[in-house]
Amino acid sequence: MKVVFLDTVHPILRQRLKDAGFRCEDATSLDRDACMHKIESAEGIVVRSRFPMDEKFLKRATKLRFIARSGAGMENIDEEYCNKHNIALFNAPEGNRNAVGEHALGMLLSLFNRIHLADREIRSGKWDREGNRGIELDGKTVGIVGFGNNGSAFAKKLRGFNVEVLAYDKYKSGFGDEFVTESSMNDLFERCDVISFHIPQNEETLFMVNEEYLATFRKPIYLINLSRGKIVETRALVNALKTKQVFGACLDVLEYEKASFESFFTQELPDSFAYLLNSSNVLLTPHVGGWTHKSYFLLSDVLADKILAWHSARS
């Protein structure tokens, strides 16, 4: 079986596929047009997010049997086309869920304790204890929207803190336990001090967090987003930060992200982004929540497990 790697992933995936008899070809340095030619005889494709797997692209791969996405989100893949043509889809949220949970907690603690600001000030010769007085997570109510791999991992990390965790998932039930209370969205609106998003980007969730949504919270909140940037409307978030409906935000993702993250700053960015850059109560990271050294390996190892199990079942 011929598998074409369109994006760079941990070499364990290629090694495991080769050991199982797959023929792996590298197309990571080719542009989109060249890749379209390369996949014409491919039975499998390995991708991250370099360019969209849309119908125009996929129609060239007439022998395609699977697409493996190194990561969790599938928004760059035309799932309807794949389902129609019996193309199996694999992703690997299990591979980076722990990294996402740790990153979310790290961002929140840094924001609460002004660690990012205090570090910069000391390096510039400023010693300000009172200005960097923090707040404690202890006693807060944390709401989690989306209780899949990443949401449940964040909840697990919160177990060592004296917090109440409320979780809402539109498509899951029966997951509550002694650490997590299964809740409605209205419960989160009424009770949360912190809200964290761990949901996929699709038509239902696109800009779900808008002015109306943020205005529904009974009290000011802290907002965490480690899912997809376009779930949160930046303009609405900025307005809520200005009115203190949102006290602070931890953003690992932004709505302005391009498919290729490395070209992020080559585009013209709006005033809302400038506000985030200059806000002391906003913490930003470059979509690395699930991108640790360990998760880089695990994402590929999990994909290998899934592809080989699928191949074995078909044999």
Backbone bond lengths (Angstrom), bond angles and torsions (degrees), N, CA, C in turn:
res aa  C-N    CA-C-N  psi(-1)  N-CA   C-N-CA  omega(-1)  CA-C   N-CA-C  phi
1 M - - - 1.465 - - 1.526 109.73 -
2 K 1.323 116.69 128.67 1.459 121.74 -178.62 1.532 110.30 -89.99
3 V 1.328 115.39 125.73 1.463 122.07 179.26 1.523 108.50 -121.70
4 V 1.333 116.42 126.63 1.460 121.82 -179.56 1.527 109.60 -105.32
5 F 1.323 116.25 126.29 1.461 122.44 178.68 1.525 108.36 -93.20
6 L 1.331 116.33 110.02 1.464 121.29 -179.76 1.521 112.10 -89.25
7 D 1.313 117.19 -20.64 1.463 122.84 179.64 1.521 109.44 -129.65
8 T 1.314 115.26 155.43 1.463 120.78 177.47 1.519 110.03 -75.74
9 V 1.318 116.14 128.00 1.463 122.24 176.00 1.533 107.59 -133.79
10 H 1.321 115.93 173.86 1.466 119.10 179.30 1.532 109.36 -61.09
11 P 1.337 117.39 137.60 1.465 120.86 -175.43 1.522 115.35 -63.21
12 I 1.323 118.91 -13.07 1.464 120.23 179.65 1.525 111.59 -60.89
13 L 1.332 117.21 -31.78 1.463 119.59 179.99 1.528 110.44 -66.06
14 R 1.314 116.37 -49.60 1.464 119.67 179.96 1.526 110.85 -62.31
15 Q 1.336 115.85 -40.85 1.461 119.24 -178.56 1.520 111.32 -63.33
16 R 1.313 116.66 -44.91 1.459 119.79 -178.37 1.528 111.67 -67.27
17 L 1.331 116.78 -37.37 1.464 119.45 177.74 1.532 110.55 -67.91
18 K 1.320 116.38 -42.52 1.473 119.85 178.74 1.527 110.69 -62.36
19 D 1.324 116.64 -41.08 1.462 120.47 179.05 1.519 111.60 -62.23
20 A 1.342 116.26 -27.91 1.462 121.07 179.94 1.531 112.15 -89.55
21 G 1.338 117.07 3.49 1.451 120.45 175.50 1.513 115.60 99.14
22 F 1.330 117.86 4.47 1.464 121.06 177.87 1.532 109.30 -75.45
23 R 1.317 116.72 149.60 1.464 122.12 174.41 1.527 107.70 -100.98
24 C 1.314 117.33 112.61 1.466 122.39 -174.24 1.523 110.60 -104.29
25 E 1.335 115.69 131.48 1.456 120.98 179.69 1.521 110.05 -124.24
26 D 1.320 115.49 142.44 1.462 122.93 -175.43 1.526 110.03 -96.18
27 A 1.354 115.97 122.83 1.462 120.76 174.73 1.520 110.57 -127.01
28 T 1.324 116.42 22.53 1.466 120.25 -173.50 1.521 113.19 -69.73
29 S 1.333 117.75 -19.78 1.468 120.27 -179.76 1.532 112.43 -98.83
30 L 1.326 116.90 -0.21 1.460 120.63 -177.38 1.520 111.26 -90.05
31 D 1.341 117.32 150.22 1.457 120.23 176.06 1.528 109.87 -79.53
32 R 1.319 115.69 178.39 1.466 120.43 -174.40 1.525 112.16 -59.56
33 D 1.323 117.29 -44.77 1.463 119.98 -178.38 1.521 111.18 -62.57
34 A 1.308 116.35 -44.01 1.463 119.90 179.02 1.526 111.12 -65.17
35 C 1.325 116.20 -36.72 1.466 119.94 178.12 1.529 111.36 -66.26
36 M 1.336 116.16 -36.22 1.457 119.51 177.82 1.525 110.89 -60.38
37 H 1.323 116.55 -36.72 1.465 120.57 176.23 1.529 110.66 -72.30
38 K 1.320 115.68 -38.42 1.462 121.18 -176.10 1.531 111.87 -64.54
39 I 1.332 117.45 -33.85 1.465 119.79 -173.55 1.527 113.22 -86.66
40 E 1.321 117.96 -0.06 1.464 120.01 -176.13 1.523 112.97 -56.78
41 S 1.323 116.85 -32.20 1.458 120.12 179.49 1.531 112.77 -109.71
42 A 1.341 116.56 10.38 1.464 120.35 -176.58 1.522 111.35 -77.63
43 E 1.319 115.67 140.91 1.463 121.26 172.23 1.529 110.78 -100.92
44 G 1.319 115.91 -17.97 1.452 120.70 176.59 1.519 110.81 -140.97
45 I 1.335 116.56 148.69 1.466 122.81 177.64 1.525 107.92 -129.87
46 V 1.324 116.38 136.17 1.458 121.62 174.17 1.520 107.99 -112.78
47 V 1.337 116.74 126.12 1.462 121.39 -174.75 1.525 110.59 -135.64
48 R 1.341 114.13 161.92 1.453 121.65 163.80 1.533 106.72 -116.87
49 S 1.342 116.77 -88.73 1.472 118.04 -178.71 1.526 111.76 -153.99
50 R 1.327 117.06 27.07 1.471 119.95 -173.58 1.525 111.78 -63.95
51 F 1.326 117.65 -42.20 1.458 121.13 172.84 1.524 109.37 -153.84
52 P 1.339 117.31 161.19 1.466 120.71 -173.28 1.527 112.39 -67.22
53 M 1.315 114.58 142.56 1.463 121.68 171.20 1.529 107.47 -92.53
54 D 1.345 116.07 71.64 1.459 120.37 -177.70 1.533 110.14 -91.25
55 E 1.334 115.80 177.85 1.459 120.28 -175.29 1.523 111.85 -61.28
56 K 1.324 116.84 -41.33 1.469 119.97 -179.70 1.525 111.06 -58.29
57 F 1.320 115.85 -41.50 1.458 120.68 179.95 1.528 110.66 -71.13
58 L 1.326 116.64 -48.12 1.461 120.76 -172.69 1.521 113.06 -70.64
59 K 1.321 117.53 -25.75 1.466 120.19 179.79 1.520 112.20 -62.31
60 R 1.317 116.62 -22.41 1.465 120.07 178.75 1.526 111.53 -73.83
61 A 1.329 116.33 -21.90 1.472 120.89 -176.39 1.524 108.99 -95.55
62 T 1.302 116.05 76.86 1.473 121.06 -173.65 1.526 113.45 -71.50
63 K 1.325 117.18 -16.26 1.460 120.45 179.86 1.529 112.52 -103.62
64 L 1.316 116.62 7.11 1.465 121.04 -170.83 1.531 112.26 -65.50
65 R 1.337 114.57 133.31 1.464 120.77 -179.96 1.534 112.27 -118.08
66 F 1.340 117.38 -23.63 1.463 117.88 177.77 1.528 110.61 -155.68
67 I 1.337 114.32 154.63 1.459 123.14 169.84 1.517 107.05 -124.19
68 A 1.318 116.97 128.79 1.461 122.23 178.35 1.519 109.01 -111.48
69 R 1.312 116.76 119.64 1.462 123.00 -177.96 1.522 109.52 -102.94
70 S 1.320 116.75 116.02 1.457 121.16 178.28 1.522 108.70 -78.29
71 G 1.309 115.75 90.37 1.456 123.40 -175.55 1.510 108.91 148.38
72 A 1.326 115.71 -166.94 1.461 120.21 -177.11 1.526 112.51 -104.94
73 G 1.343 117.08 -48.62 1.459 121.45 -172.65 1.521 112.97 -67.52
74 M 1.332 115.55 140.28 1.470 121.81 -178.75 1.520 111.85 -117.36
75 E 1.337 117.63 15.66 1.463 120.14 -173.39 1.523 113.58 -68.02
76 N 1.327 117.72 -19.20 1.467 120.52 179.35 1.520 113.41 -88.07
77 I 1.329 116.54 4.13 1.459 121.38 -178.55 1.526 109.09 -115.56
78 D 1.332 116.64 132.35 1.467 121.61 177.30 1.529 108.19 -75.48
79 E 1.336 114.99 88.93 1.455 120.06 -175.80 1.525 112.22 -65.88
80 E 1.318 116.84 -34.19 1.464 120.03 179.50 1.530 110.44 -62.26
81 Y 1.330 116.47 -44.24 1.461 120.39 178.28 1.527 110.03 -62.57
82 C 1.321 117.07 -43.55 1.460 121.07 -178.29 1.525 111.65 -63.86
83 N 1.319 116.16 -42.62 1.463 119.17 178.34 1.527 111.44 -63.27
84 K 1.304 115.73 -40.46 1.463 121.36 -179.59 1.523 111.65 -64.00
85 H 1.331 117.22 -32.17 1.455 121.68 -176.00 1.536 112.44 -107.43
86 N 1.319 115.86 19.05 1.476 121.88 175.47 1.532 112.77 54.60
87 I 1.321 115.48 41.26 1.462 121.22 175.80 1.530 108.01 -96.02
88 A 1.308 116.84 117.23 1.463 121.14 -179.33 1.529 110.13 -70.97
89 L 1.320 115.53 142.74 1.464 121.17 -179.71 1.523 109.64 -119.21
90 F 1.318 115.37 130.83 1.458 121.12 178.58 1.526 109.47 -125.50
91 N 1.312 115.77 135.11 1.463 120.32 168.92 1.520 108.06 -130.79
92 A 1.330 117.12 -178.03 1.467 118.65 -170.83 1.524 112.90 -140.68
93 P 1.331 117.98 54.62 1.470 118.37 179.29 1.521 113.33 -62.85
94 E 1.334 116.07 -23.56 1.463 118.61 177.46 1.525 111.42 -65.38
95 G 1.322 116.70 -24.35 1.455 120.66 -174.84 1.515 114.62 -74.09
96 N 1.334 117.51 -28.39 1.468 117.98 -176.85 1.527 113.56 -124.41
97 R 1.326 116.73 13.05 1.471 118.52 -177.55 1.526 112.35 -63.95
98 N 1.332 117.32 -40.19 1.464 119.49 179.11 1.522 111.05 -64.20
99 A 1.347 116.17 -40.72 1.465 120.33 178.97 1.527 110.61 -61.91
100 V 1.334 116.69 -42.20 1.465 120.59 179.33 1.525 110.80 -63.73
101 G 1.324 116.50 -44.05 1.469 119.91 179.55 1.520 111.89 -60.82
102 E 1.323 116.88 -43.71 1.461 120.27 179.11 1.526 111.62 -66.59
103 H 1.329 116.35 -40.05 1.464 120.11 -178.37 1.526 110.88 -65.69
104 A 1.322 116.41 -41.77 1.468 120.16 178.82 1.522 110.66 -60.28
105 L 1.322 116.26 -45.07 1.461 120.25 179.51 1.524 110.86 -66.03
106 G 1.328 116.55 -41.79 1.460 120.10 179.25 1.519 112.25 -61.78
107 M 1.318 116.82 -43.57 1.463 120.37 178.67 1.526 111.04 -62.75
108 L 1.336 116.14 -43.36 1.460 119.96 -177.78 1.526 111.13 -64.19
109 L 1.314 117.08 -45.43 1.465 119.85 179.87 1.527 111.52 -65.48
110 S 1.322 116.25 -37.22 1.466 119.75 178.33 1.526 110.54 -65.13
111 L 1.326 116.22 -42.90 1.463 120.05 178.95 1.523 111.07 -63.89
112 F 1.327 116.63 -47.03 1.458 120.72 -177.81 1.534 111.55 -62.04
113 N 1.323 116.97 -35.87 1.463 120.81 -174.86 1.528 113.47 -103.30
114 R 1.348 115.77 7.58 1.458 122.33 175.26 1.535 112.15 55.59
115 I 1.312 115.90 32.56 1.460 120.54 -175.60 1.527 111.10 -63.95
116 H 1.318 116.05 -40.75 1.464 120.00 -178.98 1.524 111.61 -63.39
117 L 1.327 116.59 -35.65 1.458 121.08 -179.08 1.529 111.81 -78.73
118 A 1.327 115.78 -43.84 1.466 120.23 -178.26 1.527 110.67 -62.44
119 D 1.311 117.39 -39.75 1.468 120.99 178.83 1.527 110.87 -59.92
120 R 1.339 115.57 -46.83 1.468 119.95 179.83 1.527 111.27 -61.96
121 E 1.333 116.17 -41.78 1.464 120.29 -176.85 1.531 111.30 -65.21
122 I 1.319 115.79 -44.47 1.472 118.57 -179.88 1.526 110.53 -62.03
123 R 1.317 117.08 -40.22 1.463 121.03 179.96 1.534 111.53 -65.24
124 S 1.325 116.19 -25.02 1.462 119.75 179.35 1.528 111.86 -95.97
125 G 1.347 117.04 5.98 1.460 120.90 175.12 1.518 114.29 92.03
126 K 1.311 118.30 17.03 1.470 121.57 -179.42 1.519 109.40 -109.79
127 W 1.338 116.65 127.66 1.464 122.75 179.74 1.528 107.80 -117.62
128 D 1.338 115.74 98.31 1.464 120.98 -172.98 1.525 109.73 -126.04
129 R 1.306 116.81 92.85 1.468 120.55 -179.35 1.524 111.35 -73.03
130 E 1.306 117.52 -46.54 1.470 119.80 -175.97 1.532 111.00 -66.10
131 G 1.322 116.51 -40.88 1.459 119.33 -179.04 1.515 113.07 -67.81
132 N 1.317 116.80 -17.64 1.465 121.03 -179.73 1.525 112.25 -111.44
133 R 1.313 115.66 24.19 1.464 119.80 174.34 1.531 108.43 -64.91
134 G 1.319 117.33 126.35 1.456 120.91 -175.49 1.515 113.69 -94.17
135 I 1.321 114.51 179.08 1.458 121.12 171.99 1.529 107.21 -119.39
136 E 1.313 116.43 159.53 1.459 120.74 -174.66 1.526 111.43 -104.01
137 L 1.316 114.41 144.72 1.464 120.84 176.00 1.525 110.83 -73.30
138 D 1.299 116.80 -28.17 1.462 123.10 -179.59 1.532 111.23 -49.84
139 G 1.331 116.09 130.01 1.459 121.24 176.47 1.513 115.29 86.97
140 K 1.328 117.78 -5.09 1.465 121.09 -178.14 1.539 110.60 -81.65
141 T 1.324 114.78 160.90 1.461 121.70 172.90 1.514 108.15 -107.72
142 V 1.322 115.81 121.20 1.465 121.92 -177.04 1.521 108.91 -108.31
143 G 1.327 115.90 125.45 1.454 121.29 176.96 1.515 110.98 -102.70
144 I 1.315 116.49 134.78 1.459 122.22 179.21 1.524 108.56 -117.49
145 V 1.325 115.81 123.10 1.466 121.17 178.19 1.529 107.45 -102.62
146 G 1.322 115.89 111.68 1.458 122.19 -176.05 1.517 109.62 99.27
147 F 1.341 116.52 108.66 1.461 119.37 -175.22 1.523 110.76 -115.17
148 G 1.346 114.48 50.15 1.452 120.33 173.54 1.514 110.25 -89.36
149 N 1.326 116.60 -144.21 1.457 120.83 -178.10 1.524 112.39 -59.10
150 N 1.335 117.20 -48.77 1.460 120.37 -174.30 1.527 112.76 -76.87
151 G 1.324 116.69 -42.41 1.458 119.49 179.16 1.513 112.29 -62.30
152 S 1.325 116.21 -42.92 1.465 119.65 179.90 1.531 110.93 -69.34
153 A 1.343 117.05 -31.79 1.468 119.71 177.16 1.524 110.91 -66.16
154 F 1.341 117.07 -40.48 1.464 120.35 177.49 1.523 110.22 -63.80
155 A 1.320 116.18 -42.73 1.468 120.09 178.50 1.528 110.89 -58.92
156 K 1.315 115.92 -39.59 1.460 120.20 179.52 1.526 110.95 -63.51
157 K 1.331 116.89 -39.69 1.466 120.27 179.88 1.533 111.73 -66.37
158 L 1.307 117.08 -25.43 1.463 120.94 -177.85 1.524 113.00 -80.77
159 R 1.324 117.43 -5.61 1.464 120.49 -175.38 1.523 112.82 -62.68
160 G 1.315 117.70 -27.14 1.458 119.71 -178.73 1.515 114.21 -81.26
161 F 1.332 116.34 0.64 1.461 120.95 -178.26 1.526 109.42 -113.80
162 N 1.276 115.64 151.52 1.461 120.04 -179.83 1.527 109.50 -83.11
163 V 1.344 115.36 70.13 1.459 121.11 -179.60 1.518 109.44 -124.92
164 E 1.315 115.12 156.50 1.462 120.96 171.08 1.522 107.64 -97.57
165 V 1.315 116.76 127.93 1.458 121.64 -178.09 1.522 109.37 -109.67
166 L 1.335 115.12 120.05 1.459 122.24 174.49 1.525 107.57 -108.66
167 A 1.324 117.50 135.36 1.461 120.06 -178.95 1.524 110.19 -129.81
168 Y 1.319 114.49 135.37 1.462 121.46 176.94 1.516 109.60 -122.14
169 D 1.321 115.47 131.14 1.461 120.94 174.65 1.524 107.61 -142.10
170 K 1.313 115.74 118.56 1.460 121.16 -176.09 1.527 112.28 -62.30
171 Y 1.331 116.43 -27.22 1.461 119.92 -171.78 1.530 113.86 -113.33
172 K 1.328 117.17 8.70 1.458 120.56 178.14 1.521 110.26 -132.84
173 S 1.318 115.53 153.02 1.465 120.51 174.88 1.524 108.32 -150.48
174 G 1.311 115.10 166.96 1.452 119.99 177.55 1.513 114.64 75.49
175 F 1.336 117.79 21.12 1.465 120.26 -177.16 1.522 113.11 -102.59
176 G 1.313 118.27 -1.11 1.455 120.24 -179.20 1.521 111.82 -66.51
177 D 1.334 116.20 148.18 1.463 121.20 176.23 1.521 108.31 -149.99
178 E 1.331 116.87 -163.08 1.468 119.44 -176.54 1.521 112.73 -68.50
179 F 1.347 117.21 -16.00 1.463 121.21 -178.49 1.526 113.24 -102.64
180 V 1.325 117.46 -23.85 1.466 122.44 -173.26 1.518 109.90 -131.51
181 T 1.333 116.18 132.23 1.456 121.29 176.14 1.518 109.39 -101.25
182 E 1.330 116.44 117.91 1.454 120.60 175.71 1.531 108.49 -65.94
183 S 1.334 117.09 126.82 1.459 121.36 -167.77 1.522 111.41 -136.52
184 S 1.307 115.25 166.94 1.459 121.76 172.40 1.523 108.87 -92.72
185 M 1.322 116.41 165.85 1.457 118.99 175.76 1.521 110.46 -62.83
186 N 1.322 117.20 -34.73 1.464 120.18 178.11 1.521 111.64 -62.75
187 D 1.341 116.63 -35.82 1.470 119.76 175.90 1.529 110.45 -60.18
188 L 1.325 115.51 -41.90 1.465 119.85 179.22 1.524 110.77 -65.57
189 F 1.311 117.08 -41.99 1.466 120.85 178.24 1.530 111.12 -59.54
190 E 1.313 116.89 -36.80 1.460 121.56 -174.84 1.523 113.22 -80.95
191 R 1.338 117.38 -32.20 1.464 118.30 -164.07 1.519 115.92 -120.29
192 C 1.319 119.00 -15.89 1.469 120.21 -169.49 1.525 113.85 -74.01
193 D 1.334 114.81 141.84 1.462 122.85 165.33 1.528 109.78 -99.02
194 V 1.332 115.70 -30.54 1.465 122.96 -179.59 1.517 107.45 -132.00
195 I 1.331 117.37 138.77 1.458 120.17 174.89 1.528 108.69 -130.89
196 S 1.338 115.24 134.59 1.456 121.30 -175.39 1.528 109.23 -127.73
197 F 1.332 116.20 133.44 1.466 121.30 -174.84 1.524 110.91 -104.94
198 H 1.342 114.34 130.44 1.466 122.24 -179.57 1.524 108.87 -140.40
199 I 1.327 115.98 60.12 1.456 122.30 -174.61 1.522 110.11 -128.74
200 P 1.332 117.53 156.18 1.465 120.17 179.07 1.523 111.36 -75.81
201 Q 1.314 115.83 161.31 1.463 120.55 173.25 1.522 109.06 -91.22
202 N 1.321 115.87 123.31 1.461 121.90 175.11 1.522 108.05 -153.54
203 E 1.302 117.12 -173.64 1.468 120.18 -177.54 1.522 111.42 -60.84
204 E 1.303 116.66 -31.77 1.463 121.45 -177.52 1.526 112.73 -74.60
205 T 1.326 116.73 -32.36 1.469 120.18 -173.94 1.526 113.64 -103.64
206 L 1.320 118.01 -5.75 1.463 120.89 -177.61 1.530 110.50 -61.03
207 F 1.329 115.95 117.99 1.473 123.00 -177.60 1.525 112.35 53.02
208 M 1.309 115.07 36.40 1.472 121.28 176.00 1.530 110.90 -59.73
209 V 1.341 115.30 -37.56 1.466 119.81 -179.05 1.521 107.68 -89.58
210 N 1.324 115.59 90.12 1.466 122.44 -179.43 1.525 109.07 -117.76
211 E 1.315 116.80 -169.65 1.469 119.62 -176.64 1.522 111.73 -61.60
212 E 1.320 116.45 -41.75 1.467 120.12 -179.67 1.529 110.73 -62.71
213 Y 1.312 115.55 -43.54 1.467 120.26 -179.75 1.528 110.60 -61.77
214 L 1.324 117.37 -49.16 1.460 120.95 -176.57 1.529 111.74 -66.98
215 A 1.321 116.68 -31.66 1.465 120.26 -179.76 1.523 112.19 -71.73
216 T 1.328 117.43 -13.59 1.464 121.22 -176.22 1.525 112.66 -79.23
217 F 1.327 118.23 -18.27 1.462 120.04 -179.58 1.527 110.22 -68.93
218 R 1.311 114.77 135.62 1.463 120.46 -175.44 1.520 111.74 -69.18
219 K 1.336 117.00 -29.61 1.464 120.65 -179.57 1.521 108.80 -136.64
220 P 1.320 118.19 163.39 1.464 120.49 179.46 1.533 111.45 -60.33
221 I 1.312 115.68 148.16 1.462 121.54 -174.62 1.525 110.94 -129.57
222 Y 1.315 114.70 166.16 1.456 123.55 164.12 1.521 106.80 -106.13
223 L 1.321 116.45 137.96 1.468 120.87 -173.72 1.522 110.27 -116.62
224 I 1.347 115.86 134.79 1.464 122.79 176.93 1.528 108.21 -122.49
225 N 1.323 116.54 131.62 1.466 119.89 174.85 1.524 110.13 -132.39
226 L 1.340 115.21 110.85 1.465 121.93 174.16 1.525 110.05 -121.77
227 S 1.332 116.53 22.54 1.459 119.58 -177.88 1.526 110.17 -98.95
228 R 1.329 116.91 -89.38 1.458 122.69 176.19 1.515 108.70 -137.98
229 G 1.326 115.92 144.11 1.458 120.56 -173.19 1.509 114.25 -61.90
230 K 1.320 116.65 -36.09 1.465 120.35 -174.45 1.528 113.38 -79.70
231 I 1.307 117.27 6.40 1.462 120.07 171.25 1.525 110.03 -77.09
232 V 1.324 116.26 -30.81 1.469 122.17 -179.50 1.528 109.13 -107.43
233 E 1.303 116.75 123.71 1.468 121.75 174.94 1.530 107.70 -77.84
234 T 1.303 117.26 112.83 1.467 121.44 -172.96 1.519 112.13 -60.42
235 R 1.317 117.30 -42.09 1.458 120.34 -179.80 1.529 110.75 -58.39
236 A 1.329 116.46 -42.10 1.465 120.70 179.12 1.522 110.91 -66.52
237 L 1.332 116.37 -40.48 1.460 119.92 178.34 1.527 110.90 -63.34
238 V 1.324 117.27 -43.32 1.462 121.08 179.57 1.523 110.50 -61.42
239 N 1.318 117.11 -44.18 1.473 120.17 177.74 1.525 110.90 -60.32
240 A 1.347 116.49 -39.93 1.462 120.07 179.99 1.527 111.35 -69.95
241 L 1.330 117.21 -32.64 1.464 120.46 175.00 1.527 110.63 -67.25
242 K 1.315 116.22 -39.27 1.466 120.42 -179.87 1.520 111.88 -65.91
243 T 1.338 116.95 -37.27 1.475 121.16 -178.87 1.525 112.22 -89.53
244 K 1.348 116.26 -1.94 1.467 123.44 -178.95 1.528 113.01 65.33
245 Q 1.321 116.93 22.19 1.454 120.26 166.88 1.533 109.01 -69.71
246 V 1.328 115.49 -30.27 1.463 122.22 169.91 1.519 107.39 -115.42
247 F 1.330 116.73 120.07 1.460 121.39 -178.00 1.530 112.17 -74.47
248 G 1.325 116.01 -32.00 1.458 119.95 -177.78 1.511 110.11 -171.39
249 A 1.339 116.25 164.44 1.460 120.12 -176.95 1.520 111.07 -141.77
250 C 1.325 115.09 143.34 1.464 123.48 172.69 1.520 106.95 -114.99
251 L 1.321 116.99 112.95 1.460 121.30 -173.72 1.522 110.52 -122.85
252 D 1.309 116.01 110.62 1.461 120.45 173.25 1.526 110.36 -91.85
253 V 1.321 116.34 -12.33 1.465 122.64 -178.78 1.523 109.29 -133.68
254 L 1.333 116.11 151.70 1.459 121.52 -178.24 1.523 110.14 -134.89
255 E 1.309 116.42 149.38 1.467 119.44 -177.93 1.520 113.07 -65.90
256 Y 1.336 117.43 -17.30 1.462 120.57 -176.30 1.528 113.22 -88.99
257 E 1.324 117.51 1.78 1.461 119.43 -177.90 1.522 111.56 -61.08
258 K 1.326 114.81 139.48 1.456 121.13 172.40 1.523 108.63 -93.28
259 A 1.332 115.98 170.10 1.459 119.79 177.85 1.523 110.34 -58.60
260 S 1.335 116.04 -39.67 1.460 120.81 175.74 1.524 108.20 -98.30
261 F 1.334 116.72 106.96 1.459 120.49 -174.43 1.525 112.50 -61.09
262 E 1.332 115.72 -30.51 1.463 119.06 -174.63 1.532 112.61 -63.76
263 S 1.346 117.71 -20.80 1.465 120.99 -179.02 1.529 112.18 -97.07
264 F 1.323 116.21 15.61 1.465 121.22 -174.04 1.527 112.85 -53.09
265 F 1.330 117.14 -46.90 1.462 120.20 -172.89 1.535 112.95 -87.16
266 T 1.315 117.96 6.77 1.462 120.18 175.01 1.512 111.86 -84.63
267 Q 1.322 117.73 -10.45 1.455 121.05 179.74 1.525 110.64 -94.50
268 E 1.310 115.98 161.70 1.461 120.78 175.92 1.515 108.38 -81.32
269 L 1.318 116.56 119.84 1.455 121.19 -175.29 1.533 110.26 -102.55
270 P 1.328 117.41 143.63 1.470 121.35 -174.53 1.525 113.48 -76.35
271 D 1.332 114.50 173.28 1.466 121.08 -179.00 1.528 112.08 -61.16
272 S 1.328 116.77 -32.20 1.467 119.95 -179.59 1.523 111.31 -59.62
273 F 1.328 115.99 -37.05 1.462 119.32 179.03 1.525 110.47 -69.63
274 A 1.324 116.93 -38.33 1.463 120.76 177.24 1.527 110.04 -60.36
275 Y 1.335 116.42 -37.68 1.465 119.94 178.44 1.526 110.55 -62.80
276 L 1.332 116.61 -43.71 1.460 120.21 178.89 1.525 110.90 -61.09
277 L 1.332 116.52 -42.79 1.464 121.19 -178.63 1.520 112.05 -60.68
278 N 1.318 116.76 -30.60 1.461 121.10 -174.83 1.526 113.32 -103.06
279 S 1.328 117.10 10.20 1.462 120.75 -177.79 1.523 110.69 -95.62
280 S 1.307 116.55 125.63 1.463 120.20 179.41 1.528 111.82 -73.33
281 N 1.332 117.05 -17.10 1.462 120.62 -179.55 1.528 112.29 -102.88
282 V 1.327 116.55 22.98 1.466 122.04 175.07 1.523 108.20 -127.00
283 L 1.318 115.87 128.37 1.462 122.30 178.27 1.528 108.12 -110.67
284 L 1.332 116.55 128.54 1.460 121.95 -175.69 1.528 111.05 -121.80
285 T 1.325 116.27 137.21 1.466 121.63 170.70 1.531 108.21 -135.08
286 P 1.346 118.61 154.19 1.461 122.29 -169.56 1.533 114.95 -88.12
287 H 1.346 115.76 60.08 1.472 121.77 177.11 1.535 110.53 55.49
288 V 1.323 115.26 50.56 1.466 120.47 -178.94 1.526 112.11 -118.86
289 G 1.329 117.17 11.42 1.457 120.37 -177.52 1.516 113.84 -54.93
290 G 1.325 116.40 -36.87 1.455 120.13 179.98 1.507 113.27 -108.63
291 W 1.329 117.45 25.58 1.459 121.42 -167.15 1.522 110.57 -122.97
292 T 1.316 116.41 59.41 1.461 120.80 176.45 1.531 109.32 -94.58
293 H 1.329 116.15 171.50 1.464 119.79 176.86 1.528 110.56 -61.72
294 K 1.321 116.27 -39.20 1.468 119.78 -179.90 1.516 111.60 -70.34
295 S 1.334 117.05 -43.69 1.465 119.10 -177.26 1.525 111.49 -67.90
296 Y 1.330 117.08 -29.90 1.473 120.41 177.27 1.527 110.02 -57.86
297 F 1.321 116.44 -41.77 1.461 120.83 175.60 1.526 111.24 -69.88
298 L 1.327 116.34 -47.67 1.461 120.06 -174.29 1.530 112.68 -63.46
299 L 1.331 117.43 -36.60 1.469 119.60 179.14 1.527 110.84 -57.13
300 S 1.323 116.51 -43.28 1.459 120.39 179.98 1.521 112.01 -75.29
301 D 1.324 117.07 -36.11 1.455 120.34 -179.80 1.532 110.93 -66.49
302 V 1.326 116.30 -41.19 1.463 120.99 177.03 1.522 110.76 -63.67
303 L 1.335 116.98 -42.97 1.468 119.80 177.35 1.525 111.19 -61.03
304 A 1.308 116.85 -41.53 1.463 119.97 178.07 1.523 110.74 -59.70
305 D 1.323 116.91 -44.18 1.470 120.54 177.61 1.526 110.62 -56.26
306 K 1.325 116.05 -46.81 1.465 120.21 -175.13 1.527 112.02 -69.77
307 I 1.320 116.65 -42.78 1.472 119.97 -179.52 1.523 110.69 -65.10
308 L 1.313 116.80 -44.39 1.465 120.05 -178.02 1.521 111.71 -68.55
309 A 1.341 117.56 -36.20 1.467 120.20 176.39 1.525 110.35 -65.19
310 W 1.334 115.89 -42.81 1.476 120.79 177.41 1.524 110.71 -62.06
311 H 1.316 116.88 -45.04 1.466 121.09 -179.19 1.518 111.36 -64.68
312 S 1.336 116.51 -39.56 1.455 120.91 179.12 1.531 111.61 -64.51
313 A 1.338 115.41 -38.89 1.467 120.23 -179.73 1.516 112.24 -67.83
314 R 1.324 116.44 -26.89 1.460 120.75 -179.99 1.519 112.58 -85.24
315 S 1.320 116.34 -18.26 1.474 120.67 -175.04 1.536 111.80 -76.60
